Amino acid sequence: MTLTVLDPRSGRTLTDRSRLRTVRRCLLAMAASVGLMAFEPAAAKSPPLGPTILPPATEAILSDGPAGPTPAWTAFCMHRPEECAVDPSAPPVLTLTPDLWLAIGDVNERVNRTILAVTDQDHWGVPDRWDYPEDGLGDCEDIQLLKRKLLIEAGVSRRALPMTVVIDEQGAGHAVLMVRTDRGDFILDNKRDAVLAWYETGYHYVKREGDDGGGWVWLGGEPVPTATATR
Protein backbone atom coordinates (compact mmCIF):
# COMPACT_ATOMS: atom_id res chain seq x y z
CA MET A 1 0.00 0.00 0.00
CA THR A 2 1.48 3.39 -0.99
CA LEU A 3 1.38 5.89 1.85
CA THR A 4 3.25 8.79 0.27
CA VAL A 5 2.51 11.43 -2.35
CA LEU A 6 4.69 13.72 -4.46
CA ASP A 7 4.69 17.46 -4.02
CA PRO A 8 3.93 18.74 -7.58
CA ARG A 9 6.10 21.81 -7.00
CA SER A 10 9.26 20.22 -5.61
CA GLY A 11 8.81 16.62 -6.67
CA ARG A 12 9.72 15.51 -3.15
CA THR A 13 7.93 12.69 -1.37
CA LEU A 14 5.62 13.91 1.37
CA THR A 15 3.63 12.02 3.95
CA ASP A 16 -0.09 12.01 3.25
CA ARG A 17 -1.13 12.94 6.79
CA SER A 18 -4.88 12.84 6.21
CA ARG A 19 -4.62 9.42 4.62
CA LEU A 20 -2.60 8.08 7.53
CA ARG A 21 -5.17 9.42 9.98
CA THR A 22 -7.98 7.78 8.01
CA VAL A 23 -6.13 4.46 7.95
CA ARG A 24 -5.50 4.73 11.69
CA ARG A 25 -9.19 5.31 12.41
CA CYS A 26 -10.11 2.31 10.28
CA LEU A 27 -7.54 0.15 12.07
CA LEU A 28 -8.75 1.15 15.51
CA ALA A 29 -12.35 0.52 14.48
CA MET A 30 -11.35 -2.89 13.15
CA ALA A 31 -9.50 -3.67 16.36
CA ALA A 32 -12.52 -2.77 18.44
CA SER A 33 -14.84 -4.85 16.26
CA VAL A 34 -12.84 -8.02 16.88
CA GLY A 35 -12.10 -7.33 20.53
CA LEU A 36 -8.44 -6.37 20.08
CA MET A 37 -8.52 -2.78 21.30
CA ALA A 38 -6.54 -3.68 24.41
CA PHE A 39 -4.58 -6.48 22.68
CA GLU A 40 -5.34 -8.79 25.59
CA PRO A 41 -3.59 -12.13 24.97
CA ALA A 42 -6.32 -13.86 26.94
CA ALA A 43 -8.84 -12.85 24.29
CA ALA A 44 -7.39 -15.34 21.87
CA LYS A 45 -9.27 -17.07 19.14
CA SER A 46 -10.99 -20.35 19.92
CA PRO A 47 -8.57 -23.20 20.63
CA PRO A 48 -8.17 -25.68 17.79
CA LEU A 49 -9.85 -29.04 17.90
CA GLY A 50 -7.53 -31.85 18.88
CA PRO A 51 -4.07 -31.67 20.45
CA THR A 52 -1.62 -28.91 19.58
CA ILE A 53 1.40 -30.22 17.68
CA LEU A 54 4.66 -28.64 18.76
CA PRO A 55 7.31 -27.84 16.13
CA PRO A 56 10.25 -30.24 15.77
CA ALA A 57 13.14 -29.60 18.12
CA THR A 58 16.06 -27.84 16.40
CA GLU A 59 19.42 -26.35 17.26
CA ALA A 60 19.46 -22.81 18.64
CA ILE A 61 21.28 -20.13 16.69
CA LEU A 62 24.83 -19.56 17.96
CA SER A 63 26.01 -16.20 19.27
CA ASP A 64 29.50 -14.88 18.65
CA GLY A 65 30.59 -12.26 21.16
CA PRO A 66 29.32 -8.87 22.34
CA ALA A 67 27.86 -6.33 19.91
CA GLY A 68 26.57 -2.80 20.23
CA PRO A 69 22.83 -2.12 19.89
CA THR A 70 21.39 0.03 17.13
CA PRO A 71 21.26 3.75 18.04
CA ALA A 72 17.45 3.70 17.85
CA TRP A 73 17.32 0.87 20.42
CA THR A 74 19.50 2.92 22.77
CA ALA A 75 17.14 5.88 22.36
CA PHE A 76 14.12 3.62 23.01
CA CYS A 77 15.67 2.35 26.26
CA MET A 78 16.44 5.90 27.39
CA HIS A 79 12.84 6.88 26.68
CA ARG A 80 11.31 3.72 28.21
CA PRO A 81 13.91 2.25 30.59
CA GLU A 82 11.36 -0.05 32.20
CA GLU A 83 10.92 -1.82 28.85
CA CYS A 84 14.61 -2.69 28.68
CA ALA A 85 15.12 -3.81 32.29
CA VAL A 86 15.75 -7.55 32.65
CA ASP A 87 15.37 -9.74 35.72
CA PRO A 88 18.59 -11.81 35.80
CA SER A 89 16.76 -14.55 37.68
CA ALA A 90 14.23 -15.01 34.85
CA PRO A 91 14.89 -17.90 32.44
CA PRO A 92 16.67 -17.03 29.15
CA VAL A 93 15.15 -20.11 27.50
CA LEU A 94 11.49 -21.14 27.69
CA THR A 95 10.00 -24.59 28.03
CA LEU A 96 7.80 -24.73 24.95
CA THR A 97 4.38 -26.07 25.93
CA PRO A 98 1.31 -26.40 23.68
CA ASP A 99 -0.34 -23.42 25.42
CA LEU A 100 2.73 -21.24 24.96
CA TRP A 101 3.06 -22.24 21.30
CA LEU A 102 -0.57 -21.27 20.70
CA ALA A 103 -0.09 -17.94 22.49
CA ILE A 104 3.02 -17.10 20.46
CA GLY A 105 1.27 -17.80 17.17
CA ASP A 106 -1.86 -15.94 18.21
CA VAL A 107 0.00 -12.77 19.25
CA ASN A 108 2.06 -12.81 16.06
CA GLU A 109 -0.97 -13.14 13.81
CA ARG A 110 -3.26 -10.70 15.60
CA VAL A 111 -0.69 -7.91 15.84
CA ASN A 112 0.27 -8.38 12.18
CA ARG A 113 -3.37 -8.04 11.16
CA THR A 114 -4.07 -5.02 13.34
CA ILE A 115 -1.03 -2.75 12.92
CA LEU A 116 -0.46 -1.17 9.53
CA ALA A 117 3.18 -1.40 8.44
CA VAL A 118 4.63 1.98 7.43
CA THR A 119 8.23 3.18 7.41
CA ASP A 120 9.59 5.46 10.12
CA GLN A 121 10.18 8.10 7.47
CA ASP A 122 6.48 8.10 6.55
CA HIS A 123 5.32 7.78 10.13
CA TRP A 124 7.68 9.96 12.16
CA GLY A 125 9.68 11.80 9.52
CA VAL A 126 12.96 10.19 10.66
CA PRO A 127 14.96 7.27 9.19
CA ASP A 128 14.81 5.02 12.28
CA ARG A 129 12.80 5.20 15.50
CA TRP A 130 11.86 2.30 17.81
CA ASP A 131 8.62 2.73 19.72
CA TYR A 132 5.21 1.17 20.29
CA PRO A 133 2.65 1.54 17.46
CA GLU A 134 0.13 3.20 19.74
CA ASP A 135 -1.65 4.95 16.85
CA GLY A 136 -2.09 1.73 14.86
CA LEU A 137 0.90 2.43 12.61
CA GLY A 138 4.48 1.18 12.82
CA ASP A 139 7.36 -0.45 11.02
CA CYS A 140 9.03 -3.79 11.68
CA GLU A 141 10.64 -3.08 15.04
CA ASP A 142 7.57 -1.26 16.41
CA ILE A 143 5.36 -4.23 15.54
CA GLN A 144 7.82 -6.66 17.12
CA LEU A 145 8.08 -4.51 20.26
CA LEU A 146 4.30 -4.73 20.69
CA LYS A 147 4.39 -8.52 20.37
CA ARG A 148 7.17 -8.62 22.94
CA LYS A 149 5.20 -6.43 25.33
CA LEU A 150 2.07 -8.58 25.03
CA LEU A 151 3.94 -11.81 25.65
CA ILE A 152 5.72 -10.30 28.67
CA GLU A 153 2.37 -9.13 30.06
CA ALA A 154 1.13 -12.71 29.60
CA GLY A 155 3.95 -13.93 31.86
CA VAL A 156 6.66 -14.84 29.34
CA SER A 157 10.25 -14.12 30.45
CA ARG A 158 11.62 -10.95 28.86
CA ARG A 159 15.08 -12.55 28.72
CA ALA A 160 13.76 -15.20 26.33
CA LEU A 161 12.34 -12.60 23.90
CA PRO A 162 15.32 -10.79 22.37
CA MET A 163 14.78 -8.21 19.68
CA THR A 164 16.88 -9.28 16.71
CA VAL A 165 18.36 -7.51 13.68
CA VAL A 166 18.59 -9.40 10.37
CA ILE A 167 19.28 -8.76 6.70
CA ASP A 168 16.10 -9.56 4.81
CA GLU A 169 15.51 -11.05 1.36
CA GLN A 170 15.97 -7.59 -0.21
CA GLY A 171 19.32 -7.00 1.50
CA ALA A 172 17.87 -4.41 3.88
CA GLY A 173 18.00 -4.17 7.67
CA HIS A 174 14.94 -5.69 9.33
CA ALA A 175 13.88 -6.36 12.93
CA VAL A 176 12.22 -9.54 14.18
CA LEU A 177 11.35 -10.95 17.59
CA MET A 178 13.14 -14.13 18.62
CA VAL A 179 11.58 -16.57 21.08
CA ARG A 180 14.24 -18.78 22.66
CA THR A 181 12.91 -22.17 23.73
CA ASP A 182 14.10 -25.64 24.66
CA ARG A 183 13.01 -26.71 21.16
CA GLY A 184 15.06 -24.05 19.38
CA ASP A 185 14.77 -20.37 18.49
CA PHE A 186 11.62 -19.21 16.70
CA ILE A 187 10.91 -15.95 14.87
CA LEU A 188 7.91 -13.63 15.06
CA ASP A 189 7.85 -11.42 11.98
CA ASN A 190 5.46 -8.85 10.55
CA LYS A 191 6.13 -10.20 7.04
CA ARG A 192 4.38 -13.50 7.77
CA ASP A 193 1.84 -14.88 10.21
CA ALA A 194 3.55 -18.26 10.53
CA VAL A 195 6.06 -18.58 13.37
CA LEU A 196 9.16 -20.22 11.89
CA ALA A 197 12.37 -21.69 13.23
CA TRP A 198 15.16 -19.15 12.77
CA TYR A 199 16.80 -21.02 9.88
CA GLU A 200 13.51 -21.28 7.94
CA THR A 201 13.11 -17.52 7.40
CA GLY A 202 15.83 -17.14 4.77
CA TYR A 203 17.26 -14.15 6.66
CA HIS A 204 20.90 -13.50 7.50
CA TYR A 205 21.12 -12.96 11.27
CA VAL A 206 23.25 -10.07 12.49
CA LYS A 207 22.71 -9.54 16.24
CA ARG A 208 20.20 -9.76 19.08
CA GLU A 209 19.71 -8.54 22.62
CA GLY A 210 21.96 -10.24 25.11
CA ASP A 211 20.69 -12.21 28.09
CA ASP A 212 21.64 -9.55 30.62
CA GLY A 213 19.53 -6.74 29.13
CA GLY A 214 22.58 -4.55 28.50
CA GLY A 215 24.66 -5.23 25.42
CA TRP A 216 23.75 -7.21 22.34
CA VAL A 217 25.50 -10.23 20.84
CA TRP A 218 26.62 -11.00 17.29
CA LEU A 219 24.91 -13.79 15.40
CA GLY A 220 26.96 -13.80 12.20
CA GLY A 221 29.35 -11.94 9.97
CA GLU A 222 26.88 -9.97 7.85
CA PRO A 223 27.33 -6.25 7.12
CA VAL A 224 25.74 -4.34 10.02
CA PRO A 225 22.71 -2.17 9.20
CA THR A 226 22.62 1.18 11.01
CA ALA A 227 18.83 1.27 10.81
CA THR A 228 15.94 -1.15 10.47
CA ALA A 229 13.83 1.06 8.28
CA THR A 230 11.95 -1.51 6.23
CA ARG A 231 8.31 -2.27 6.88
C-alpha positions as CSV (number, residue, x, y, z in Angstrom):
1,M,0.0,0.0,0.0
2,T,1.5,3.4,-1.0
3,L,1.4,5.9,1.9
4,T,3.2,8.8,0.3
5,V,2.5,11.4,-2.4
6,L,4.7,13.7,-4.5
7,D,4.7,17.5,-4.0
8,P,3.9,18.7,-7.6
9,R,6.1,21.8,-7.0
10,S,9.3,20.2,-5.6
11,G,8.8,16.6,-6.7
12,R,9.7,15.5,-3.2
13,T,7.9,12.7,-1.4
14,L,5.6,13.9,1.4
15,T,3.6,12.0,4.0
16,D,-0.1,12.0,3.3
17,R,-1.1,12.9,6.8
18,S,-4.9,12.8,6.2
19,R,-4.6,9.4,4.6
20,L,-2.6,8.1,7.5
21,R,-5.2,9.4,10.0
22,T,-8.0,7.8,8.0
23,V,-6.1,4.5,8.0
24,R,-5.5,4.7,11.7
25,R,-9.2,5.3,12.4
26,C,-10.1,2.3,10.3
27,L,-7.5,0.1,12.1
28,L,-8.8,1.1,15.5
29,A,-12.3,0.5,14.5
30,M,-11.3,-2.9,13.2
31,A,-9.5,-3.7,16.4
32,A,-12.5,-2.8,18.4
33,S,-14.8,-4.9,16.3
34,V,-12.8,-8.0,16.9
35,G,-12.1,-7.3,20.5
36,L,-8.4,-6.4,20.1
37,M,-8.5,-2.8,21.3
38,A,-6.5,-3.7,24.4
39,F,-4.6,-6.5,22.7
40,E,-5.3,-8.8,25.6
41,P,-3.6,-12.1,25.0
42,A,-6.3,-13.9,26.9
43,A,-8.8,-12.8,24.3
44,A,-7.4,-15.3,21.9
45,K,-9.3,-17.1,19.1
46,S,-11.0,-20.3,19.9
47,P,-8.6,-23.2,20.6
48,P,-8.2,-25.7,17.8
49,L,-9.8,-29.0,17.9
50,G,-7.5,-31.9,18.9
51,P,-4.1,-31.7,20.4
52,T,-1.6,-28.9,19.6
53,I,1.4,-30.2,17.7
54,L,4.7,-28.6,18.8
55,P,7.3,-27.8,16.1
56,P,10.2,-30.2,15.8
57,A,13.1,-29.6,18.1
58,T,16.1,-27.8,16.4
59,E,19.4,-26.4,17.3
60,A,19.5,-22.8,18.6
61,I,21.3,-20.1,16.7
62,L,24.8,-19.6,18.0
63,S,26.0,-16.2,19.3
64,D,29.5,-14.9,18.6
65,G,30.6,-12.3,21.2
66,P,29.3,-8.9,22.3
67,A,27.9,-6.3,19.9
68,G,26.6,-2.8,20.2
69,P,22.8,-2.1,19.9
70,T,21.4,0.0,17.1
71,P,21.3,3.7,18.0
72,A,17.4,3.7,17.9
73,W,17.3,0.9,20.4
74,T,19.5,2.9,22.8
75,A,17.1,5.9,22.4
76,F,14.1,3.6,23.0
77,C,15.7,2.4,26.3
78,M,16.4,5.9,27.4
79,H,12.8,6.9,26.7
80,R,11.3,3.7,28.2
81,P,13.9,2.3,30.6
82,E,11.4,-0.1,32.2
83,E,10.9,-1.8,28.8
84,C,14.6,-2.7,28.7
85,A,15.1,-3.8,32.3
86,V,15.7,-7.5,32.7
87,D,15.4,-9.7,35.7
88,P,18.6,-11.8,35.8
89,S,16.8,-14.6,37.7
90,A,14.2,-15.0,34.8
91,P,14.9,-17.9,32.4
92,P,16.7,-17.0,29.2
93,V,15.2,-20.1,27.5
94,L,11.5,-21.1,27.7
95,T,10.0,-24.6,28.0
96,L,7.8,-24.7,24.9
97,T,4.4,-26.1,25.9
98,P,1.3,-26.4,23.7
99,D,-0.3,-23.4,25.4
100,L,2.7,-21.2,25.0
101,W,3.1,-22.2,21.3
102,L,-0.6,-21.3,20.7
103,A,-0.1,-17.9,22.5
104,I,3.0,-17.1,20.5
105,G,1.3,-17.8,17.2
106,D,-1.9,-15.9,18.2
107,V,0.0,-12.8,19.3
108,N,2.1,-12.8,16.1
109,E,-1.0,-13.1,13.8
110,R,-3.3,-10.7,15.6
111,V,-0.7,-7.9,15.8
112,N,0.3,-8.4,12.2
113,R,-3.4,-8.0,11.2
114,T,-4.1,-5.0,13.3
115,I,-1.0,-2.8,12.9
116,L,-0.5,-1.2,9.5
117,A,3.2,-1.4,8.4
118,V,4.6,2.0,7.4
119,T,8.2,3.2,7.4
120,D,9.6,5.5,10.1
121,Q,10.2,8.1,7.5
122,D,6.5,8.1,6.5
123,H,5.3,7.8,10.1
124,W,7.7,10.0,12.2
125,G,9.7,11.8,9.5
126,V,13.0,10.2,10.7
127,P,15.0,7.3,9.2
128,D,14.8,5.0,12.3
129,R,12.8,5.2,15.5
130,W,11.9,2.3,17.8
131,D,8.6,2.7,19.7
132,Y,5.2,1.2,20.3
133,P,2.7,1.5,17.5
134,E,0.1,3.2,19.7
135,D,-1.6,4.9,16.9
136,G,-2.1,1.7,14.9
137,L,0.9,2.4,12.6
138,G,4.5,1.2,12.8
139,D,7.4,-0.4,11.0
140,C,9.0,-3.8,11.7
141,E,10.6,-3.1,15.0
142,D,7.6,-1.3,16.4
143,I,5.4,-4.2,15.5
144,Q,7.8,-6.7,17.1
145,L,8.1,-4.5,20.3
146,L,4.3,-4.7,20.7
147,K,4.4,-8.5,20.4
148,R,7.2,-8.6,22.9
149,K,5.2,-6.4,25.3
150,L,2.1,-8.6,25.0
151,L,3.9,-11.8,25.7
152,I,5.7,-10.3,28.7
153,E,2.4,-9.1,30.1
154,A,1.1,-12.7,29.6
155,G,4.0,-13.9,31.9
156,V,6.7,-14.8,29.3
157,S,10.2,-14.1,30.4
158,R,11.6,-10.9,28.9
159,R,15.1,-12.5,28.7
160,A,13.8,-15.2,26.3
161,L,12.3,-12.6,23.9
162,P,15.3,-10.8,22.4
163,M,14.8,-8.2,19.7
164,T,16.9,-9.3,16.7
165,V,18.4,-7.5,13.7
166,V,18.6,-9.4,10.4
167,I,19.3,-8.8,6.7
168,D,16.1,-9.6,4.8
169,E,15.5,-11.0,1.4
170,Q,16.0,-7.6,-0.2
171,G,19.3,-7.0,1.5
172,A,17.9,-4.4,3.9
173,G,18.0,-4.2,7.7
174,H,14.9,-5.7,9.3
175,A,13.9,-6.4,12.9
176,V,12.2,-9.5,14.2
177,L,11.4,-10.9,17.6
178,M,13.1,-14.1,18.6
179,V,11.6,-16.6,21.1
180,R,14.2,-18.8,22.7
181,T,12.9,-22.2,23.7
182,D,14.1,-25.6,24.7
183,R,13.0,-26.7,21.2
184,G,15.1,-24.1,19.4
185,D,14.8,-20.4,18.5
186,F,11.6,-19.2,16.7
187,I,10.9,-16.0,14.9
188,L,7.9,-13.6,15.1
189,D,7.9,-11.4,12.0
190,N,5.5,-8.9,10.6
191,K,6.1,-10.2,7.0
192,R,4.4,-13.5,7.8
193,D,1.8,-14.9,10.2
194,A,3.6,-18.3,10.5
195,V,6.1,-18.6,13.4
196,L,9.2,-20.2,11.9
197,A,12.4,-21.7,13.2
198,W,15.2,-19.1,12.8
199,Y,16.8,-21.0,9.9
200,E,13.5,-21.3,7.9
201,T,13.1,-17.5,7.4
202,G,15.8,-17.1,4.8
203,Y,17.3,-14.2,6.7
204,H,20.9,-13.5,7.5
205,Y,21.1,-13.0,11.3
206,V,23.2,-10.1,12.5
207,K,22.7,-9.5,16.2
208,R,20.2,-9.8,19.1
209,E,19.7,-8.5,22.6
210,G,22.0,-10.2,25.1
211,D,20.7,-12.2,28.1
212,D,21.6,-9.5,30.6
213,G,19.5,-6.7,29.1
214,G,22.6,-4.5,28.5
215,G,24.7,-5.2,25.4
216,W,23.7,-7.2,22.3
217,V,25.5,-10.2,20.8
218,W,26.6,-11.0,17.3
219,L,24.9,-13.8,15.4
220,G,27.0,-13.8,12.2
221,G,29.4,-11.9,10.0
222,E,26.9,-10.0,7.8
223,P,27.3,-6.3,7.1
224,V,25.7,-4.3,10.0
225,P,22.7,-2.2,9.2
226,T,22.6,1.2,11.0
227,A,18.8,1.3,10.8
228,T,15.9,-1.2,10.5
229,A,13.8,1.1,8.3
230,T,11.9,-1.5,6.2
231,R,8.3,-2.3,6.9
